[in-house]
Amino acid sequence: GFVNLSSDYLYVRSSTSDDSDWTGKLYPGNVVTLEGPVGEWTAIRSGNVTGFVRSENLMEMKSAQQKIRQMEAEALKNGTEVTFSYGETKEEEASRLQAEAEQRAREEAERKQAQRQAVVDYACQFIGNPYVWGGTSLTNGADCSGFVMSVYQAFGISLPHSSSALRSVGYGFRFPQRMGNI
C-alpha cells in the first residue's frame, strides 16, 4: 500500500500509541507493506522502517492499485522504470540530515571562495596603475586604503578610506607572510 498524508511526514511508532517512541518516518507517497491486521493501528514495514501507524493514514487497497497503474503508465510513457520510495529510520534520517548539512556547508564554502576569487580577479586587473597618496581611482591612481576601498566598493561593500579606520570595521589576525599596512 501507500501512505496517504496531507502533512509532510508521519511517525512510525514502536507500539500502538501516539505516545510511544518513533522508529522512523513515512513521507507522502511512500510504499508500505502491511505486516498485520488493519484496525485502528496497522503494523507496517517500509524500507528498513518497521512499526505501527494509524490506519487512517494508509491508502485504501483500490486507491493504491489505481496509483500503481498510474505510475506504470507514466513510466511507460516516459520510457523509465517505476520507482517507489520508502520510509526512513531515525538513523537513516540523521545520516541524511548530516549529509545535507555537510553538502550545504561545502556549497557555502565554495560560494565564499568564488566571491573571494572574484574580488582578487577584479583587483588584479589594476596592477601596475600608479600609486597616488590619498587617491581612490583604480585607473588614475590610489593609495593602499583607497585601492582596497574602491575594489570592495565594486562589490557593494562600503569601507572607510584610511587604514586606521579600516581597523574598526574588520578584525585582526596573524598571517605568516609579510603584510602591508592594510
FIMARRO-135532 format. One record per residue: z, y, x of N, C-alpha, C in turn. Coordinates in pm, whole numbers, plus 50000, padded with zeros to 5 digits. Example, Ala and Ser with C-alpha at 12.3 -4.5 7.8 and 13.67 -1.06 7.14 Angstrom:
BEGIN
<nup = 50780&nnorth = 49431&neast = 51319&caup = 50780&canorth = 49550&caeast = 51230&cup = 50780&cnorth = 49670&ceast = 51320>;
<nup = 50708&nnorth = 49775&neast = 51285&caup = 50714&canorth = 49894&caeast = 51367&cup = 50787&cnorth = 50003&ceast = 51290>;
! end
This chain:
BEGIN
<nup = 50000&nnorth = 49882&neast = 50082&caup = 50000&canorth = 50000&caeast = 50000&cup = 50000&cnorth = 50124&ceast = 50086>;
<nup = 50009&nnorth = 50237&neast = 50019&caup = 50011&canorth = 50366&caeast = 50086&cup = 50132&cnorth = 50446&ceast = 50040>;
<nup = 50174&nnorth = 50538&neast = 50126&caup = 50278&canorth = 50632&caeast = 50089&cup = 50214&cnorth = 50739&ceast = 50002>;
<nup = 50283&nnorth = 50779&neast = 49898&caup = 50235&canorth = 50881&caeast = 49807&cup = 50334&cnorth = 50996&ceast = 49811>;
<nup = 50307&nnorth = 51094&neast = 49896&caup = 50403&canorth = 51203&caeast = 49919&cup = 50344&cnorth = 51338&ceast = 49883>;
<nup = 50432&nnorth = 51425&neast = 49838&caup = 50393&canorth = 51564&caeast = 49821&cup = 50459&cnorth = 51650&ceast = 49929>;
<nup = 50550&nnorth = 51589&neast = 50007&caup = 50617&canorth = 51660&caeast = 50116&cup = 50553&cnorth = 51620&ceast = 50250>;
<nup = 50605&nnorth = 51674&neast = 50358&caup = 50549&canorth = 51649&caeast = 50490&cup = 50576&cnorth = 51508&ceast = 50541>;
<nup = 50692&nnorth = 51453&neast = 50506&caup = 50727&canorth = 51319&caeast = 50554&cup = 50836&cnorth = 51259&ceast = 50466>;
<nup = 50858&nnorth = 51131&neast = 50487&caup = 50959&canorth = 51056&caeast = 50413&cup = 51038&cnorth = 50974&ceast = 50513>;
<nup = 51170&nnorth = 50981&neast = 50504&caup = 51254&canorth = 50898&caeast = 50590&cup = 51251&cnorth = 50754&ceast = 50542>;
<nup = 51239&nnorth = 50663&neast = 50635&caup = 51257&canorth = 50520&caeast = 50608&cup = 51404&cnorth = 50493&ceast = 50642>;
<nup = 51478&nnorth = 50441&neast = 50546&caup = 51622&canorth = 50422&caeast = 50561&cup = 51657&cnorth = 50281&ceast = 50606>;
<nup = 51773&nnorth = 50269&neast = 50670&caup = 51819&canorth = 50138&caeast = 50717&cup = 51874&cnorth = 50052&ceast = 50604>;
<nup = 51911&nnorth = 50115&neast = 50494&caup = 51957&canorth = 50040&caeast = 50376&cup = 51917&cnorth = 50118&ceast = 50251>;
<nup = 51948&nnorth = 50065&neast = 50137&caup = 51905&canorth = 50125&caeast = 50010&cup = 51999&cnorth = 50236&ceast = 49966>;
<nup = 52008&nnorth = 50339&neast = 50049&caup = 52092&canorth = 50455&caeast = 50019&cup = 52034&cnorth = 50577&ceast = 50089>;
<nup = 52033&nnorth = 50689&neast = 50019&caup = 51985&canorth = 50813&caeast = 50081&cup = 52078&cnorth = 50859&ceast = 50194>;
<nup = 52200&nnorth = 50806&neast = 50196&caup = 52296&canorth = 50843&caeast = 50300&cup = 52288&cnorth = 50753&ceast = 50424>;
<nup = 52209&nnorth = 50646&neast = 50416&caup = 52200&canorth = 50556&caeast = 50532&cup = 52118&cnorth = 50621&ceast = 50643>;
<nup = 52137&nnorth = 50570&neast = 50762&caup = 52065&canorth = 50621&caeast = 50879&cup = 51915&cnorth = 50598&ceast = 50859>;
<nup = 51834&nnorth = 50685&neast = 50918&caup = 51690&canorth = 50665&caeast = 50907&cup = 51639&cnorth = 50593&ceast = 51030>;
<nup = 51543&nnorth = 50505&neast = 51009&caup = 51486&canorth = 50425&caeast = 51117&cup = 51350&cnorth = 50476&ceast = 51161>;
<nup = 51289&nnorth = 50557&neast = 51076&caup = 51157&canorth = 50611&caeast = 51108&cup = 51112&cnorth = 50706&ceast = 51000>;
<nup = 50990&nnorth = 50753&neast = 51015&caup = 50931&canorth = 50846&caeast = 50918&cup = 50794&cnorth = 50798&ceast = 50877>;
<nup = 50761&nnorth = 50824&neast = 50750&caup = 50627&canorth = 50800&caeast = 50698&cup = 50568&cnorth = 50936&ceast = 50664>;
<nup = 50438&nnorth = 50947&neast = 50684&caup = 50368&canorth = 51071&caeast = 50656&cup = 50265&cnorth = 51045&ceast = 50546>;
<nup = 50218&nnorth = 51150&neast = 50479&caup = 50120&canorth = 51129&caeast = 50370&cup = 50004&cnorth = 51042&ceast = 50415>;
<nup = 49973&nnorth = 50943&neast = 50334&caup = 49860&canorth = 50855&caeast = 50362&cup = 49891&cnorth = 50738&ceast = 50453>;
<nup = 50015&nnorth = 50729&neast = 50506&caup = 50049&canorth = 50615&caeast = 50591&cup = 50039&cnorth = 50485&ceast = 50512>;
<nup = 49997&nnorth = 50381&neast = 50581&caup = 49987&canorth = 50248&caeast = 50522&cup = 50122&cnorth = 50178&ceast = 50537>;
<nup = 50164&nnorth = 50107&neast = 50433&caup = 50287&canorth = 50030&caeast = 50437&cup = 50260&cnorth = 49889&ceast = 50387>;
<nup = 50336&nnorth = 49795&neast = 50438&caup = 50335&canorth = 49658&caeast = 50388&cup = 50466&cnorth = 49639&ceast = 50313>;
<nup = 50458&nnorth = 49593&neast = 50189&caup = 50578&canorth = 49569&caeast = 50111&cup = 50641&cnorth = 49440&ceast = 50161>;
<nup = 50767&nnorth = 49449&neast = 50198&caup = 50838&canorth = 49335&caeast = 50256&cup = 50936&cnorth = 49272&ceast = 50158>;
<nup = 50947&nnorth = 49327&neast = 50043&caup = 51042&canorth = 49273&caeast = 49947&cup = 51007&cnorth = 49316&ceast = 49806>;
<nup = 51090&nnorth = 49278&neast = 49711&caup = 51062&canorth = 49312&caeast = 49572&cup = 51068&cnorth = 49463&ceast = 49549>;
<nup = 50990&nnorth = 49509&neast = 49452&caup = 50987&canorth = 49651&caeast = 49418&cup = 51092&cnorth = 49676&ceast = 49311>;
<nup = 51184&nnorth = 49760&neast = 49343&caup = 51287&canorth = 49803&caeast = 49248&cup = 51302&cnorth = 49952&ceast = 49266>;
<nup = 51423&nnorth = 50005&neast = 49258&caup = 51444&canorth = 50146&caeast = 49287&cup = 51410&cnorth = 50173&ceast = 49433>;
<nup = 51443&nnorth = 50076&neast = 49520&caup = 51410&canorth = 50082&caeast = 49662&cup = 51322&cnorth = 49963&ceast = 49695>;
<nup = 51234&nnorth = 49981&neast = 49795&caup = 51148&canorth = 49871&caeast = 49838&cup = 51157&cnorth = 49859&ceast = 49990>;
<nup = 51171&nnorth = 49735&neast = 50037&caup = 51167&canorth = 49709&caeast = 50181&cup = 51022&cnorth = 49719&ceast = 50226>;
<nup = 50999&nnorth = 49792&neast = 50335&caup = 50862&canorth = 49813&caeast = 50384&cup = 50856&cnorth = 49793&ceast = 50534>;
<nup = 50732&nnorth = 49780&neast = 50582&caup = 50701&canorth = 49783&caeast = 50724&cup = 50576&cnorth = 49868&ceast = 50739>;
<nup = 50577&nnorth = 49956&neast = 50838&caup = 50461&canorth = 50041&caeast = 50866&cup = 50457&cnorth = 50062&ceast = 51017>;
<nup = 50363&nnorth = 49998&neast = 51082&caup = 50362&canorth = 50002&caeast = 51228&cup = 50488&cnorth = 49935&ceast = 51279>;
<nup = 50566&nnorth = 50004&neast = 51361&caup = 50691&canorth = 49949&caeast = 51414&cup = 50812&cnorth = 49985&ceast = 51328>;
<nup = 50790&nnorth = 50057&neast = 51220&caup = 50898&canorth = 50102&caeast = 51134&cup = 50926&cnorth = 49996&ceast = 51026>;
<nup = 51052&nnorth = 49959&neast = 51014&caup = 51094&canorth = 49873&caeast = 50904&cup = 51216&cnorth = 49935&ceast = 50839>;
<nup = 51229&nnorth = 49917&neast = 50710&caup = 51343&canorth = 49972&caeast = 50638&cup = 51313&cnorth = 49982&ceast = 50491>;
<nup = 51377&nnorth = 50079&neast = 50427&caup = 51368&canorth = 50093&caeast = 50282&cup = 51325&cnorth = 50234&ceast = 50245>;
<nup = 51243&nnorth = 50242&neast = 50140&caup = 51204&canorth = 50370&caeast = 50082&cup = 51220&cnorth = 50362&ceast = 49931>;
<nup = 51237&nnorth = 50477&neast = 49871&caup = 51239&canorth = 50479&caeast = 49725&cup = 51099&cnorth = 50442&ceast = 49675>;
<nup = 51095&nnorth = 50354&neast = 49579&caup = 50967&canorth = 50301&caeast = 49529&cup = 50879&cnorth = 50410&ceast = 49470>;
<nup = 50938&nnorth = 50517&neast = 49420&caup = 50860&canorth = 50626&caeast = 49361&cup = 50769&cnorth = 50692&ceast = 49463>;
<nup = 50796&nnorth = 50670&neast = 49593&caup = 50714&canorth = 50729&caeast = 49699&cup = 50601&cnorth = 50638&ceast = 49745>;
<nup = 50583&nnorth = 50527&neast = 49677&caup = 50474&canorth = 50435&caeast = 49712&cup = 50363&cnorth = 50446&ceast = 49608>;
<nup = 50241&nnorth = 50438&neast = 49654&caup = 50126&canorth = 50444&caeast = 49566&cup = 50117&cnorth = 50312&ceast = 49489>;
<nup = 50084&nnorth = 50323&neast = 49362&caup = 50067&canorth = 50201&caeast = 49282&cup = 49948&cnorth = 50122&ceast = 49334>;
<nup = 49952&nnorth = 49990&neast = 49315&caup = 49851&canorth = 49899&caeast = 49371&cup = 49709&cnorth = 49940&ceast = 49334>;
<nup = 49685&nnorth = 49973&neast = 49207&caup = 49550&canorth = 50011&caeast = 49163&cup = 49502&cnorth = 50135&ceast = 49238>;
<nup = 49590&nnorth = 50233&neast = 49252&caup = 49554&canorth = 50356&caeast = 49324&cup = 49530&cnorth = 50327&ceast = 49472>;
<nup = 49611&nnorth = 50237&neast = 49529&caup = 49595&canorth = 50200&caeast = 49670&cup = 49461&cnorth = 50131&ceast = 49693>;
<nup = 49424&nnorth = 50042&neast = 49604&caup = 49295&canorth = 49973&caeast = 49618&cup = 49180&cnorth = 50071&ceast = 49606>;
<nup = 49194&nnorth = 50167&neast = 49516&caup = 49090&canorth = 50269&caeast = 49499&cup = 49079&cnorth = 50354&ceast = 49626>;
<nup = 49192&nnorth = 50388&neast = 49686&caup = 49192&canorth = 50467&caeast = 49809&cup = 49122&cnorth = 50390&ceast = 49921>;
<nup = 49148&nnorth = 50261&neast = 49932&caup = 49083&canorth = 50180&caeast = 50036&cup = 48932&cnorth = 50179&ceast = 50015>;
<nup = 48888&nnorth = 50162&neast = 49889&caup = 48743&canorth = 50164&caeast = 49862&cup = 48682&cnorth = 50299&ceast = 49901>;
<nup = 48753&nnorth = 50408&neast = 49872&caup = 48703&canorth = 50541&caeast = 49910&cup = 48694&cnorth = 50555&ceast = 50061>;
<nup = 48796&nnorth = 50506&neast = 50132&caup = 48796&canorth = 50513&caeast = 50278&cup = 48681&cnorth = 50429&ceast = 50336>;
<nup = 48658&nnorth = 50312&neast = 50278&caup = 48549&canorth = 50227&caeast = 50325&cup = 48414&cnorth = 50294&ceast = 50301>;
<nup = 48397&nnorth = 50355&neast = 50184&caup = 48270&canorth = 50423&caeast = 50152&cup = 48248&cnorth = 50541&ceast = 50246>;
<nup = 48351&nnorth = 50617&neast = 50274&caup = 48341&canorth = 50732&caeast = 50364&cup = 48306&cnorth = 50685&ceast = 50506>;
<nup = 48369&nnorth = 50578&neast = 50550&caup = 48341&canorth = 50525&caeast = 50684&cup = 48197&cnorth = 50475&ceast = 50693>;
<nup = 48152&nnorth = 50406&neast = 50590&caup = 48015&canorth = 50356&caeast = 50588&cup = 47916&cnorth = 50473&ceast = 50593>;
<nup = 47942&nnorth = 50575&neast = 50514&caup = 47856&canorth = 50694&caeast = 50509&cup = 47849&cnorth = 50763&ceast = 50646>;
<nup = 47963&nnorth = 50767&neast = 50717&caup = 47970&canorth = 50836&caeast = 50846&cup = 47940&cnorth = 50745&ceast = 50964>;
<nup = 47920&nnorth = 50616&neast = 50937&caup = 47894&canorth = 50523&caeast = 51045&cup = 48015&cnorth = 50500&ceast = 51134>;
<nup = 48133&nnorth = 50510&neast = 51077&caup = 48256&canorth = 50490&caeast = 51152&cup = 48333&cnorth = 50370&ceast = 51095>;
<nup = 48443&nnorth = 50339&neast = 51158&caup = 48529&canorth = 50232&caeast = 51109&cup = 48641&cnorth = 50292&ceast = 51024>;
<nup = 48692&nnorth = 50212&neast = 50933&caup = 48808&canorth = 50254&caeast = 50856&cup = 48929&cnorth = 50247&ceast = 50948>;
<nup = 49003&nnorth = 50355&neast = 50954&caup = 49125&canorth = 50357&caeast = 51035&cup = 49243&cnorth = 50390&ceast = 50945>;
<nup = 49354&nnorth = 50328&neast = 50974&caup = 49475&canorth = 50350&caeast = 50898&cup = 49580&cnorth = 50413&ceast = 50988>;
<nup = 49667&nnorth = 50491&neast = 50929&caup = 49777&canorth = 50549&caeast = 51006&cup = 49908&cnorth = 50488&ceast = 50957>;
<nup = 50001&nnorth = 50479&neast = 51050&caup = 50127&canorth = 50412&caeast = 51023&cup = 50243&cnorth = 50506&ceast = 51054>;
<nup = 50359&nnorth = 50471&neast = 51000&caup = 50479&canorth = 50548&caeast = 51027&cup = 50519&cnorth = 50539&ceast = 51173>;
<nup = 50620&nnorth = 50617&neast = 51209&caup = 50669&canorth = 50610&caeast = 51346&cup = 50821&cnorth = 50598&ceast = 51346>;
<nup = 50872&nnorth = 50523&neast = 51443&caup = 51015&canorth = 50505&caeast = 51459&cup = 51076&cnorth = 50633&ceast = 51514>;
<nup = 51208&nnorth = 50641&neast = 51514&caup = 51277&canorth = 50754&caeast = 51575&cup = 51233&cnorth = 50771&ceast = 51720>;
<nup = 51228&nnorth = 50658&neast = 51790&caup = 51192&canorth = 50662&caeast = 51932&cup = 51048&cnorth = 50706&ceast = 51952>;
<nup = 50958&nnorth = 50657&neast = 51867&caup = 50818&canorth = 50698&caeast = 51876&cup = 50803&cnorth = 50847&ceast = 51847>;
<nup = 50877&nnorth = 50894&neast = 51747&caup = 50873&canorth = 51037&caeast = 51715&cup = 50925&cnorth = 51119&ceast = 51832>;
<nup = 51039&nnorth = 51077&neast = 51889&caup = 51096&canorth = 51151&caeast = 52003&cup = 50998&cnorth = 51154&ceast = 52119>;
<nup = 50931&nnorth = 51042&neast = 52145&caup = 50833&canorth = 51035&caeast = 52253&cup = 50714&cnorth = 51126&ceast = 52224>;
<nup = 50665&nnorth = 51122&neast = 52100&caup = 50552&canorth = 51208&caeast = 52062&cup = 50589&cnorth = 51355&ceast = 52074>;
<nup = 50708&nnorth = 51392&neast = 52024&caup = 50750&canorth = 51532&caeast = 52031&cup = 50766&cnorth = 51578&ceast = 52176>;
<nup = 50819&nnorth = 51490&neast = 52262&caup = 50833&canorth = 51521&caeast = 52404&cup = 50695&cnorth = 51542&ceast = 52467>;
<nup = 50602&nnorth = 51453&neast = 52437&caup = 50466&canorth = 51465&caeast = 52492&cup = 50399&cnorth = 51593&ceast = 52443>;
<nup = 50419&nnorth = 51627&neast = 52315&caup = 50361&canorth = 51751&caeast = 52262&cup = 50422&cnorth = 51873&ceast = 52329>;
<nup = 50555&nnorth = 51871&neast = 52352&caup = 50621&canorth = 51983&caeast = 52420&cup = 50570&cnorth = 51997&ceast = 52563>;
<nup = 50553&nnorth = 51884&neast = 52632&caup = 50501&canorth = 51888&caeast = 52768&cup = 50358&cnorth = 51940&ceast = 52771>;
<nup = 50277&nnorth = 51900&neast = 52673&caup = 50139&canorth = 51949&caeast = 52665&cup = 50136&cnorth = 52100&ceast = 52640>;
<nup = 50221&nnorth = 52146&neast = 52549&caup = 50228&canorth = 52291&caeast = 52524&cup = 50271&cnorth = 52366&ceast = 52649>;
<nup = 50368&nnorth = 52311&neast = 52723&caup = 50413&canorth = 52375&caeast = 52847&cup = 50301&cnorth = 52380&ceast = 52950>;
<nup = 50226&nnorth = 52268&neast = 52962&caup = 50111&canorth = 52268&caeast = 53055&cup = 50007&cnorth = 52372&ceast = 53015>;
<nup = 49976&nnorth = 52378&neast = 52886&caup = 49877&canorth = 52474&caeast = 52838&cup = 49924&cnorth = 52617&ceast = 52861>;
<nup = 50054&nnorth = 52643&neast = 52839&caup = 50109&canorth = 52777&caeast = 52861&cup = 50103&cnorth = 52812&ceast = 53010>;
<nup = 50137&nnorth = 52716&neast = 53096&caup = 50130&canorth = 52741&caeast = 53240&cup = 49986&cnorth = 52768&ceast = 53284>;
<nup = 49892&nnorth = 52693&neast = 53229&caup = 49750&canorth = 52716&caeast = 53261&cup = 49704&cnorth = 52852&ceast = 53212>;
<nup = 49750&nnorth = 52890&neast = 53091&caup = 49713&canorth = 53020&caeast = 53036&cup = 49768&cnorth = 53132&ceast = 53123>;
<nup = 49894&nnorth = 53119&neast = 53165&caup = 49954&canorth = 53221&caeast = 53251&cup = 49885&cnorth = 53228&ceast = 53386>;
<nup = 49852&nnorth = 53112&neast = 53442&caup = 49782&canorth = 53109&caeast = 53570&cup = 49645&cnorth = 53175&ceast = 53557>;
<nup = 49576&nnorth = 53150&neast = 53447&caup = 49446&canorth = 53212&caeast = 53424&cup = 49460&cnorth = 53364&ceast = 53413>;
<nup = 49567&nnorth = 53409&neast = 53347&caup = 49590&canorth = 53553&caeast = 53337&cup = 49617&cnorth = 53614&ceast = 53474>;
<nup = 49702&nnorth = 53546&neast = 53553&caup = 49731&canorth = 53597&caeast = 53688&cup = 49603&cnorth = 53603&ceast = 53771>;
<nup = 49522&nnorth = 53497&neast = 53761&caup = 49398&canorth = 53494&caeast = 53838&cup = 49303&cnorth = 53603&ceast = 53793>;
<nup = 49301&nnorth = 53632&neast = 53664&caup = 49214&canorth = 53739&caeast = 53613&cup = 49255&cnorth = 53874&ceast = 53672>;
<nup = 49385&nnorth = 53898&neast = 53686&caup = 49433&canorth = 54023&caeast = 53745&cup = 49390&cnorth = 54030&ceast = 53891>;
<nup = 49409&nnorth = 53920&neast = 53963&caup = 49370&canorth = 53915&caeast = 54105&cup = 49219&cnorth = 53936&ceast = 54120>;
<nup = 49141&nnorth = 53866&neast = 54039&caup = 48995&canorth = 53880&caeast = 54047&cup = 48951&cnorth = 54023&ceast = 54019>;
<nup = 49014&nnorth = 54084&neast = 53919&caup = 48981&canorth = 54223&caeast = 53886&cup = 49015&cnorth = 54315&ceast = 54003>;
<nup = 49135&nnorth = 54297&neast = 54059&caup = 49180&canorth = 54384&caeast = 54169&cup = 49093&cnorth = 54367&ceast = 54292>;
<nup = 49048&nnorth = 54245&neast = 54319&caup = 48970&canorth = 54218&caeast = 54440&cup = 48836&cnorth = 54292&ceast = 54443>;
<nup = 48784&nnorth = 54327&neast = 54327&caup = 48656&canorth = 54398&caeast = 54328&cup = 48669&cnorth = 54541&ceast = 54382>;
<nup = 48793&nnorth = 54586&neast = 54400&caup = 48816&canorth = 54722&caeast = 54451&cup = 48860&cnorth = 54723&ceast = 54597>;
<nup = 48857&nnorth = 54607&neast = 54662&caup = 48891&canorth = 54601&caeast = 54804&cup = 48791&cnorth = 54686&ceast = 54882>;
<nup = 48845&nnorth = 54764&neast = 54974&caup = 48760&canorth = 54849&caeast = 55057&cup = 48748&cnorth = 54992&ceast = 55005>;
<nup = 48795&nnorth = 55019&neast = 54885&caup = 48794&canorth = 55157&caeast = 54835&cup = 48901&cnorth = 55237&ceast = 54909>;
<nup = 48884&nnorth = 55369&neast = 54917&caup = 48973&canorth = 55448&caeast = 55003&cup = 49118&cnorth = 55455&ceast = 54953>;
<nup = 49209&nnorth = 55469&neast = 55052&caup = 49349&canorth = 55496&caeast = 55023&cup = 49361&cnorth = 55647&ceast = 55005>;
<nup = 49417&nnorth = 55687&neast = 54892&caup = 49442&canorth = 55830&caeast = 54866&cup = 49586&cnorth = 55842&ceast = 54821>;
<nup = 49667&nnorth = 55915&neast = 54901&caup = 49809&canorth = 55932&caeast = 54866&cup = 49819&cnorth = 55999&ceast = 54728>;
<nup = 49896&nnorth = 55934&neast = 54638&caup = 49912&canorth = 55987&caeast = 54503&cup = 49796&cnorth = 55954&ceast = 54410>;
<nup = 49694&nnorth = 55887&neast = 54461&caup = 49576&canorth = 55858&caeast = 54381&cup = 49595&cnorth = 55738&ceast = 54288>;
<nup = 49515&nnorth = 55739&neast = 54180&caup = 49520&canorth = 55628&caeast = 54082&cup = 49381&cnorth = 55577&ceast = 54046>;
<nup = 49278&nnorth = 55625&neast = 54114&caup = 49142&canorth = 55583&caeast = 54083&cup = 49106&cnorth = 55459&ceast = 54163>;
<nup = 49066&nnorth = 55357&neast = 54093&caup = 49030&canorth = 55233&caeast = 54160&cup = 48899&cnorth = 55246&ceast = 54238>;
<nup = 48816&nnorth = 55343&neast = 54202&caup = 48689&canorth = 55360&caeast = 54272&cup = 48691&cnorth = 55476&ceast = 54371>;
<nup = 48761&nnorth = 55586&neast = 54336&caup = 48762&canorth = 55703&caeast = 54424&cup = 48883&cnorth = 55709&ceast = 54515>;
<nup = 48980&nnorth = 55620&neast = 54493&caup = 49095&canorth = 55613&caeast = 54584&cup = 49228&cnorth = 55610&ceast = 54512>;
<nup = 49317&nnorth = 55527&neast = 54565&caup = 49451&canorth = 55514&caeast = 54508&cup = 49548&cnorth = 55481&ceast = 54620>;
<nup = 49675&nnorth = 55515&neast = 54596&caup = 49778&canorth = 55467&caeast = 54688&cup = 49825&cnorth = 55331&ceast = 54635>;
<nup = 49921&nnorth = 55269&neast = 54702&caup = 49963&canorth = 55133&caeast = 54665&cup = 50010&cnorth = 55124&ceast = 54520>;
<nup = 50104&nnorth = 55211&neast = 54483&caup = 50158&canorth = 55202&caeast = 54347&cup = 50054&cnorth = 55247&ceast = 54244>;
<nup = 49969&nnorth = 55341&neast = 54280&caup = 49862&canorth = 55383&caeast = 54189&cup = 49761&cnorth = 55272&ceast = 54167>;
<nup = 49734&nnorth = 55197&neast = 54273&caup = 49643&canorth = 55082&caeast = 54263&cup = 49702&cnorth = 54978&ceast = 54168>;
<nup = 49829&nnorth = 54941&neast = 54190&caup = 49895&canorth = 54842&caeast = 54104&cup = 49897&cnorth = 54891&ceast = 53960>;
<nup = 49936&nnorth = 55016&neast = 53940&caup = 49942&canorth = 55074&caeast = 53806&cup = 49807&cnorth = 55066&ceast = 53736>;
<nup = 49701&nnorth = 55103&neast = 53806&caup = 49567&canorth = 55107&caeast = 53745&cup = 49512&cnorth = 54968&ceast = 53718>;
<nup = 49538&nnorth = 54874&neast = 53806&caup = 49492&canorth = 54737&caeast = 53784&cup = 49559&cnorth = 54680&ceast = 53659>;
<nup = 49690&nnorth = 54692&neast = 53651&caup = 49761&canorth = 54637&caeast = 53535&cup = 49728&cnorth = 54712&ceast = 53407>;
<nup = 49698&nnorth = 54841&neast = 53419&caup = 49660&canorth = 54920&caeast = 53301&cup = 49534&cnorth = 54861&ceast = 53237>;
<nup = 49444&nnorth = 54808&neast = 53319&caup = 49321&canorth = 54747&caeast = 53267&cup = 49352&cnorth = 54624&ceast = 53183>;
<nup = 49472&nnorth = 54569&neast = 53196&caup = 49513&canorth = 54452&caeast = 53119&cup = 49616&cnorth = 54487&ceast = 53012>;
<nup = 49627&nnorth = 54618&neast = 52985&caup = 49716&canorth = 54662&caeast = 52877&cup = 49862&cnorth = 54668&ceast = 52915>;
<nup = 49892&nnorth = 54667&neast = 53044&caup = 50031&canorth = 54673&caeast = 53090&cup = 50055&cnorth = 54809&ceast = 53152>;
<nup = 50149&nnorth = 54881&neast = 53095&caup = 50180&canorth = 55015&caeast = 53142&cup = 50291&cnorth = 55009&ceast = 53247>;
<nup = 50262&nnorth = 55062&neast = 53366&caup = 50360&canorth = 55067&caeast = 53475&cup = 50372&cnorth = 55209&ceast = 53526>;
<nup = 50486&nnorth = 55243&neast = 53585&caup = 50501&canorth = 55377&caeast = 53643&cup = 50421&cnorth = 55389&ceast = 53773>;
<nup = 50406&nnorth = 55511&neast = 53823&caup = 50322&canorth = 55534&caeast = 53940&cup = 50398&cnorth = 55534&ceast = 54072>;
<nup = 50526&nnorth = 55532&neast = 54074&caup = 50595&canorth = 55533&caeast = 54203&cup = 50658&cnorth = 55397&ceast = 54231>;
<nup = 50664&nnorth = 55364&neast = 54360&caup = 50721&canorth = 55236&caeast = 54398&cup = 50869&cnorth = 55229&ceast = 54362>;
<nup = 50939&nnorth = 55340&neast = 54370&caup = 51081&canorth = 55339&caeast = 54333&cup = 51098&cnorth = 55316&ceast = 54182>;
<nup = 51009&nnorth = 55370&neast = 54101&caup = 51016&canorth = 55349&caeast = 53956&cup = 50973&cnorth = 55206&ceast = 53920>;
<nup = 50884&nnorth = 55149&neast = 54000&caup = 50841&canorth = 55011&caeast = 53974&cup = 50957&cnorth = 54913&ceast = 53986>;
<nup = 51055&nnorth = 54946&neast = 54074&caup = 51172&canorth = 54859&caeast = 54089&cup = 51247&cnorth = 54843&ceast = 53958>;
<nup = 51248&nnorth = 54944&neast = 53874&caup = 51325&canorth = 54939&caeast = 53750&cup = 51253&cnorth = 54863&ceast = 53638>;
<nup = 51125&nnorth = 54833&neast = 53653&caup = 51054&canorth = 54762&caeast = 53547&cup = 51025&cnorth = 54616&ceast = 53584>;
<nup = 51061&nnorth = 54576&neast = 53704&caup = 51036&canorth = 54439&caeast = 53746&cup = 51165&cnorth = 54372&ceast = 53786>;
<nup = 51153&nnorth = 54271&neast = 53866&caup = 51270&canorth = 54202&caeast = 53919&cup = 51243&cnorth = 54166&ceast = 54064>;
<nup = 51349&nnorth = 54164&neast = 54142&caup = 51337&canorth = 54136&caeast = 54283&cup = 51330&cnorth = 53988&ceast = 54311>;
<nup = 51265&nnorth = 53952&neast = 54420&caup = 51259&canorth = 53813&caeast = 54466&cup = 51228&cnorth = 53814&ceast = 54614>;
<nup = 51259&nnorth = 53707&neast = 54680&caup = 51228&canorth = 53693&caeast = 54823&cup = 51098&cnorth = 53614&ceast = 54835>;
<nup = 51016&nnorth = 53660&neast = 54924&caup = 50888&canorth = 53595&caeast = 54944&cup = 50872&cnorth = 53571&ceast = 55093>;
<nup = 50831&nnorth = 53456&neast = 55136&caup = 50829&canorth = 53425&caeast = 55279&cup = 50723&cnorth = 53501&ceast = 55359>;
<nup = 50625&nnorth = 53560&neast = 55294&caup = 50520&canorth = 53628&caeast = 55369&cup = 50553&cnorth = 53777&ceast = 55379>;
<nup = 50482&nnorth = 53845&neast = 55469&caup = 50501&canorth = 53989&caeast = 55488&cup = 50457&cnorth = 54062&ceast = 55363>;
<nup = 50539&nnorth = 54156&neast = 55320&caup = 50508&canorth = 54229&caeast = 55196&cup = 50496&cnorth = 54377&ceast = 55224>;
<nup = 50428&nnorth = 54446&neast = 55136&caup = 50417&canorth = 54591&caeast = 55142&cup = 50533&cnorth = 54654&ceast = 55068>;
<nup = 50514&nnorth = 54779&neast = 55025&caup = 50624&canorth = 54849&caeast = 54960&cup = 50630&cnorth = 54822&ceast = 54810>;
<nup = 50540&nnorth = 54738&neast = 54758&caup = 50542&canorth = 54706&caeast = 54615&cup = 50551&cnorth = 54556&ceast = 54598>;
! end
